[in-house]
Amino acid sequence: MSLHVYDTHTTTLEGKKLHFDVLLQQRDAQKAIDAAKAFLALRQLEVESLSSSDCQFCHTSEQFSELNEQVKKNGYAIITLEGFEQ
C-alpha cells in the first residue's frame, strides 16, 4: 500500500521541539493535522500550534509496509523522529 508522508514540526508549551511523520492512505492535509493532534493528545503533549504550515506533505512511499496494519486500524501511523525520548 502506498502511504502519504506528512513531515510535522511543532513545539510543546514547555518549548521542546518535536519532529515526526504522519502516514496516511489518502493525501489529505486536514486528516494529517487531525492525526497529528490525536497522536499528541494520546501522549498528553500540548503544543503551541499545529497547522498546515507545521504539517506538510513530503512524499508518497511504499517502503512502510510494516505500518500498513496500523494505518488500517487507526487511520494513520506515526514515525517519531526528534523530541520523543523513550
C-alpha positions in Angstrom: 0.0 0.0 0.0 1.2 3.5 -0.8 1.3 5.8 2.2 1.5 9.6 2.1 4.0 11.1 4.4 3.5 14.5 6.2 6.6 16.0 7.8 5.5 17.5 11.1 7.3 20.0 13.3 5.9 21.7 16.4 6.9 22.9 19.8 5.4 21.9 23.2 4.2 24.6 25.6 7.4 23.9 27.6 9.5 24.8 24.5 10.5 21.3 23.4 10.8 20.8 19.7 9.0 17.8 18.2 9.5 16.3 14.8 7.5 13.3 13.5 6.0 11.9 10.3 2.3 11.3 9.9 1.5 8.5 7.4 -2.0 8.2 5.7 -3.6 6.2 3.0 -5.0 9.3 1.3 -3.3 12.6 0.6 -5.3 14.9 2.8 -3.7 17.7 4.7 -6.5 18.2 7.2 -6.6 14.5 8.1 -2.8 14.6 8.6 -3.3 17.6 11.0 -6.1 15.7 12.8 -4.0 12.6 13.1 -1.1 14.6 14.5 -3.3 16.2 17.1 -4.8 12.8 18.1 -1.3 11.4 18.4 -0.1 14.3 20.6 -3.2 14.0 22.8 -2.5 10.3 23.3 0.9 11.3 24.5 -0.6 14.1 26.6 1.5 16.7 24.9 0.2 20.2 24.5 1.7 22.2 21.6 1.8 25.9 20.8 0.2 25.3 17.4 -0.4 22.7 14.8 -1.5 23.9 11.3 -0.8 23.2 7.7 2.5 25.1 7.9 3.6 22.7 10.7 2.4 19.5 8.9 3.3 19.4 5.3 3.1 16.8 2.6 6.6 15.4 1.9 6.3 12.3 -0.3 4.5 9.1 -1.1 6.1 5.7 -0.4 5.5 2.0 -0.4 8.5 1.3 1.9 6.5 1.4 5.2 4.7 -2.0 4.7 5.2 -2.8 8.4 2.9 0.1 9.2 0.0 -0.9 6.9 -2.0 -2.6 9.6 -1.6 0.3 12.0 -2.9 2.7 9.3 -5.8 0.4 8.5 -6.7 0.1 12.2 -6.2 3.7 13.3 -6.4 5.7 10.1 -2.8 6.8 10.4 0.6 5.8 11.6 3.3 7.9 13.2 7.1 7.8 13.0 8.7 9.8 15.7 12.0 11.5 14.7 13.0 14.1 17.3 12.0 15.1 20.8 10.4 11.7 21.8 12.9 10.1 24.2 11.8 6.7 25.3 
